[in-house]
Structures are given as structure tokens and as C-alpha cells.
């Protein structure tokens, strides 16, 4: 099946699962492929395949296709026209100091919707973030653990997020390449909890914010490894697969799990990791069947 990939993400109901959102040449209706553990999956992309704009979302969550089906650089998701029409694009550059909304609907949403500020452990680092749905955000980032520390509306959540990042030198993002490097090197719950608690001690000793929750009202740390299939059982780093412009791409195997956007497949005794987000905007040959792959084994096949 030839599929145009629109989005990859996580849905929460009836249970948390990663998915691919796509359309086919036969229909413009959006379809969802859940990426369940142990499911066979084969992905292939022709060499020099162009990447296309995926359109934009309006304030009702409705996706609109790109009017010109613009070809875009591989580092982009949208053309300039569609990016300017994206409902909530202002969130990407908001620092919590002044409201300059991308639309009036975005302003209304921001000032009427509760946003959580959180700490999360990713790839052995504690980062700070904010989201209207922190649990789904943690799953989408591939978090190992998370805890909500503040709740508010408008500019306050973003302001607290950036205050903590600056004052405590906390990262606002972790690169996918860094996340891939630590897969197969599990970190204990105790180690993650200790790192988060150390940051919490610093926050409650020296940070003031009207939306910071009292420490005795914080919920317990949420650990998320159980949502990522059997990834936590890996004993070494999988072989990393990437798209290369002038070469065909082929990947096939049984799904071990998905962590954030990172897909882990097993083909015979070899494990592969791949960033699903890099499929967005491409026409992909998609199959729920298993094909044999040639290639080097994962690092832990040699030990």
C-alpha cells in the first residue's frame, strides 16, 4: 500500500498506543495505523523521493491539505504558507513575557485552557516543559518519568518553564539522536527519581511563581517504561536507520515497541531503531508483513 504520511503520534484511548496517520491515493480520508508490539511492519521509500507539505490544522483540530502540494526541504514539515495558517504555531516561540498569538482562536485557547508545567526524565537528563496534556506529551517525547509541578492559564506556564530552564540550567528539549544513543542502556527508577527530587529541592528552595503547586500537593512521579513495549528489556543499542536522500530506504521487522517517535523493530536476531517523524511528508510503501533484511547486526549481537 502506498501511503502519504501526515503525522505520527500517540493516542490515549482506549489505551495509550503510538500510531501513523496517513492517506492513500484511493481516498482522501485519513486513516490510522496503530503500532502495536509484535506487529510485523515493512516501510520502504524510493531514492530521491520528494517531501511534501502536510498542510495545517485549524482551531477545531481539522487538518487542511496544502493547496499547492508544495515540495519542501527534508528538515521542514510545512511550506511557509501552511505554517502561517497553523492554529497554534505561536506556542513554539512563546517565552511567557508577551502574548503575540498566531490567531485570535489561539489567544482564546491559551487563556481558557489549563496548561501544566512539568519535569521529565529523558535519556538520563531532567528537562522542563509545559503542555495542556502532559501525559500524552511525555509519551510523545519518549519520557521515562514525569511529574507536574505547576498549573495555570495564559502566559504564566510558559514563563515558569523558561524561568526554570534559565535558573536551573534545565534543557527545554532533548534531541532524538541523544534519545537513540541510550536505548538499550536502561536507567533505574531509583536513579531517575533521585535526579528529579534533586531538581525539585532546588525549585522549592529558590523559585517563586503564582502557579507553582505546593510541594505537599504534588502527585507521585509517573514512570512510563511499561508503555513502550519490550524496549526496556533490550541489552544493547539497536542499529540506527536513517533516511538518505539519494538512496532507497527499506526497513522491516516485528515491532518491539515505540518510545516517543523512535520505532524499534526486530528482524531475526537484529534490532533496528528509526525515527518515525522522518516519514512525515513522504509517500511510503507500507505493509503489515515481514520481509528479510540484509545488514549489520546490532551492537549487542557481538557481545
C-alpha positions in Angstrom: 0.0 0.0 0.0 1.3 3.4 -1.0 0.6 5.8 1.9 1.2 9.5 2.3 2.3 10.0 6.0 0.6 13.0 7.6 1.6 12.6 11.2 2.9 10.3 13.9 1.9 10.4 17.5 0.2 8.8 20.5 -3.5 8.3 21.2 -4.7 7.7 24.7 -8.0 5.9 24.2 -9.0 3.1 24.6 -5.4 2.6 25.8 -2.1 4.5 25.0 -0.7 3.5 21.6 1.6 5.1 19.0 0.2 5.5 15.5 0.8 6.7 12.0 -1.8 8.9 10.3 -1.9 8.6 6.5 -4.0 8.9 3.4 -3.8 6.7 0.2 -4.2 7.5 -3.4 -7.5 5.8 -3.5 -9.1 8.1 -0.8 -8.5 11.4 0.9 -10.0 10.1 4.1 -7.4 10.0 6.9 -6.6 6.5 8.2 -4.8 5.4 11.3 -2.3 2.5 11.7 -1.7 1.6 15.4 1.8 0.4 16.0 1.3 -2.4 18.5 4.1 -4.6 19.9 4.8 -7.8 18.0 3.1 -6.5 14.8 5.0 -7.0 11.6 5.8 -3.8 9.7 7.7 -3.0 6.5 8.5 0.5 5.3 10.1 1.5 2.0 10.8 4.8 0.3 12.3 5.2 -3.2 15.6 7.0 -3.7 15.3 10.8 -4.2 11.6 10.7 -3.1 10.4 14.3 -2.7 9.0 15.5 0.6 5.6 17.3 0.5 3.9 19.8 2.9 1.3 18.1 5.1 -1.0 21.1 5.4 -2.1 22.8 8.6 -4.6 22.4 11.5 -7.3 24.8 12.3 -8.7 25.7 15.8 -11.1 22.8 15.7 -8.3 20.3 15.1 -9.3 19.8 11.4 -6.4 19.1 9.1 -6.4 21.1 5.8 -4.2 19.8 2.9 -1.6 22.1 1.3 -3.3 24.0 -1.5 -0.3 23.6 -3.8 1.1 20.3 -2.6 4.4 22.1 -2.1 7.7 20.2 -2.2 9.6 21.2 0.9 13.1 20.7 2.4 13.6 17.4 4.4 14.1 19.5 7.6 10.6 21.0 7.3 7.1 19.8 7.9 5.2 22.6 6.2 5.5 25.2 3.5 5.7 28.8 4.6 2.0 29.4 3.6 0.6 26.5 5.6 2.9 27.3 8.6 1.5 30.8 8.7 -2.0 29.3 8.9 -1.3 26.8 11.7 -3.7 27.5 14.5 -1.3 27.3 17.5 2.1 28.0 15.9 2.8 30.8 18.4 3.3 28.2 21.2 6.6 27.2 19.6 8.2 30.6 20.2 6.3 31.9 23.3 8.5 32.9 26.2 5.7 33.8 28.5 6.6 37.5 28.5 4.2 39.0 26.0 1.3 37.5 24.1 1.7 37.6 20.3 -0.8 35.0 19.2 -0.8 33.3 15.8 -4.6 33.8 15.7 -7.4 35.1 17.8 -8.5 31.5 18.3 -5.1 30.7 19.7 -5.3 33.6 22.1 -8.7 32.4 23.4 -7.5 28.8 23.7 -4.4 29.8 25.6 -6.3 32.0 28.1 -9.0 29.5 28.7 -7.2 26.2 28.8 -5.2 24.8 31.8 -1.6 24.2 31.0 0.7 22.1 33.1 4.4 22.7 33.8 6.3 19.5 34.4 9.7 17.9 34.9 10.5 14.8 33.0 13.4 12.4 32.7 14.5 11.7 29.1 17.7 9.9 28.1 19.1 10.3 31.6 18.5 14.1 31.7 15.9 16.1 33.6 14.1 18.6 31.4 11.3 21.1 31.9 8.3 21.5 29.7 4.7 22.6 29.5 1.6 21.1 27.9 -2.1 21.1 28.1 -1.9 17.2 28.2 1.3 16.3 30.0 0.8 12.5 29.9 0.4 12.4 26.2 3.3 14.9 25.8 5.5 12.6 27.9 4.6 9.6 25.7 5.3 11.6 22.6 8.7 12.7 23.8 9.7 9.2 25.0 9.9 10.2 28.6 11.0 7.7 31.2 9.4 9.5 34.1 7.4 12.8 34.7 5.8 14.9 37.3 3.6 18.0 37.1 4.8 20.9 39.3 2.6 23.8 38.2 -0.8 24.6 36.5 -2.2 27.8 35.1 -3.5 29.6 32.0 -2.2 32.3 29.7 1.5 33.4 29.9 2.2 32.0 33.4 3.0 28.4 32.5 5.4 29.3 29.7 7.0 32.0 31.9 7.6 29.4 34.7 9.0 26.9 32.2 11.6 29.4 30.9 12.4 30.7 34.4 13.3 27.1 35.5 15.3 26.4 32.3 17.3 29.6 32.8 17.7 29.5 36.6 18.5 25.8 36.9 20.1 25.2 33.5 17.4 22.6 32.6 17.1 21.7 28.9 13.8 22.5 27.1 14.4 19.7 24.5 16.4 16.5 24.0 17.5 15.6 20.5 16.2 12.3 19.0 19.8 11.3 18.3 20.6 11.6 22.0 17.5 9.5 22.9 18.6 6.8 20.4 22.0 6.6 22.0 20.7 5.5 25.4 18.2 2.9 24.2 19.5 -0.5 25.4 21.0 1.2 28.5 18.1 1.3 31.0 18.2 3.7 33.9 16.6 2.5 37.2 13.5 4.1 38.6 15.5 5.0 41.7 18.1 6.9 39.7 15.5 8.9 37.8 13.6 9.6 41.0 16.7 10.9 42.7 17.6 13.2 39.8 14.0 14.6 39.7 14.0 15.1 43.5 17.2 17.0 43.4 15.7 19.4 40.9 12.6 19.7 43.0 14.7 20.6 46.0 16.3 23.4 44.1 12.9 24.7 42.7 11.2 24.9 46.1 14.2 26.5 47.7 14.6 29.3 45.3 11.8 29.7 42.8 8.6 31.8 43.1 5.6 31.6 40.8 1.9 32.1 41.3 1.2 28.7 39.5 3.8 26.6 41.3 2.0 23.8 43.2 2.7 23.4 46.9 5.2 20.6 47.2 2.9 18.6 49.5 0.2 18.6 46.8 2.4 17.1 44.1 1.3 13.8 42.7 3.8 10.9 42.7 6.3 10.6 39.8 4.8 8.7 36.8 7.1 6.1 35.3 6.4 5.3 31.6 8.5 2.4 30.6 5.6 0.0 30.6 4.0 1.8 27.6 7.0 1.3 25.3 6.6 -2.5 24.6 9.7 -4.6 25.3 12.2 -1.7 24.7 13.2 -1.7 28.4 14.3 -5.3 28.1 16.9 -4.6 25.4 20.5 -5.3 26.4 22.3 -3.1 23.9 21.8 -0.4 21.3 19.9 -1.2 18.2 21.3 -0.4 14.7 20.1 3.1 13.8 18.4 3.5 10.4 18.0 6.9 8.7 16.6 8.3 5.5 19.3 9.2 2.9 18.2 11.4 0.0 20.0 9.6 -2.8 19.4 6.1 -1.5 16.3 3.9 -1.3 15.1 3.3 2.3 13.9 -0.2 3.5 13.1 -1.4 7.0 11.2 -4.5 8.0 10.7 -6.4 11.2 8.5 -7.2 14.2 7.7 -4.2 16.4 9.5 -4.4 19.7 8.0 -1.1 20.8 7.8 2.6 20.1 9.4 5.1 22.5 8.3 8.7 21.7 8.8 8.8 18.0 11.5 6.1 18.0 10.4 2.8 16.5 12.3 -0.4 17.5 12.0 -3.4 15.1 13.5 -6.9 15.3 14.3 -8.8 12.2 15.6 -12.3 13.0 18.3 -11.5 15.6 19.0 -7.9 14.6 17.3 -4.9 16.2 16.8 -1.6 14.4 15.8 1.9 15.6 14.2 4.5 13.4 12.7 8.0 13.9 9.1 7.8 12.7 8.8 11.6 12.5 11.2 11.5 9.5 8.4 9.7 7.5 6.0 12.6 7.7 5.5 14.3 4.3 6.7 11.2 2.3 4.9 8.7 0.2 5.8 5.4 1.8 5.2 1.8 0.7 3.6 0.5 3.9 2.9 -3.2 4.7 2.0 -5.2 7.7 4.1 -8.1 6.5 7.6 -9.1 7.3 10.4 -9.1 4.8 14.0 -10.3 5.2 16.7 -7.6 5.6 20.3 -7.7 4.9 22.7 -5.7 7.1 24.9 -5.4 10.1 23.8 -6.8 13.4 23.1 -4.6 16.5 25.9 -3.9 18.8 24.7 -6.4 21.4 24.8 -9.2 18.9 28.6 -9.1 19.1 29.0 -9.4 22.9 
